[in-house]
Amino acid sequence: MTAYTVLPIAPAALKELRAVDDAGRPCASYIATGDDAGSPLRCCLRAITLGERIALVSYAPLRRWAATSGADPGAYDEQGPVFIHADDCGGFAPGESYPSARPGALRTVRRYDARGHIAGGRLLEIPADAATAFDAAFDEAFSDPNVVLLHVRALEYGCFHFEVRRPPAHEHAVPYGRDEDRPLLG
């Protein structure tokens, strides 16, 4: 079981991306070929299978988070390519492990503060026990009281894989010291 809640691209954002992506381009769907098979889908966080109807779209995850949180990421706003199903797929069903957790794969865990600015990050080479490694990386990131949001990205291409937000204190214990040291999130 994973200690943190993984967030794929939100259903409302997927609906928009299936029309026009975050770079302003119309969505162009196609049937997945052998070249696409195995690549991660960001709508349901599973691998593409041959013959599925998919789309490669430009997605700006920090911009979309900032629009709901009131943050202003400024120059930290970025967009990049992600695969999604061309049609509604039912979304992500949380499971026993983290998505895109192939042993040996390299991921960056990028940290953001409440302004939407990068607040650090770390490289993670995924070991056989991926859940423990991700949990430790997320624990480390959230031990900084200024970190409110994490993006897990592929090191090779920089592509967004999934998001993790600071959990409420009752969901996962993160060392802060006294309660008054806990950041206020709104």
Stockholm file with secondary structure:
# STOCKHOLM 1.0

chainA/1-186         MTAYTVLPIAPAALKELRAVDDAGRPCASYIATGDDAGSPLRCCLRAITLGERIALVSYAPLRRWAATSGADPGAYDEQGPVFIHADDCGGFAPGESYPSARPGALRTVRRYDARGHIAGGRLLEIPADAATAFDAAFDEAFSDPNVVLLHVRALEYGCFHFEVRRPPAHEHAVPYGRDEDRPLLG
#=GR chainA/1-186 SS CCSSCCBCSCHHHHHHHTTBCTTSCBCCEEECCTTTTTCBBTTTSSBCCTTCEEEEEEECHHHHHHHHHTCCCGGGCCCEEEEEESSCCCCCCCCSSCTTCCTTCEEEEEEEETTSCEEEEEEEECCSSHHHHHHHHHHHHHTSTTEEEEEEEETTTCCEEEEEECCCTTTSCCCCSSGGGSCCCC
#=GC SS_cons         CCSSCCBCSCHHHHHHHTTBCTTSCBCCEEECCTTTTTCBBTTTSSBCCTTCEEEEEEECHHHHHHHHHTCCCGGGCCCEEEEEESSCCCCCCCCSSCTTCCTTCEEEEEEEETTSCEEEEEEEECCSSHHHHHHHHHHHHHTSTTEEEEEEEETTTCCEEEEEECCCTTTSCCCCSSGGGSCCCC
//
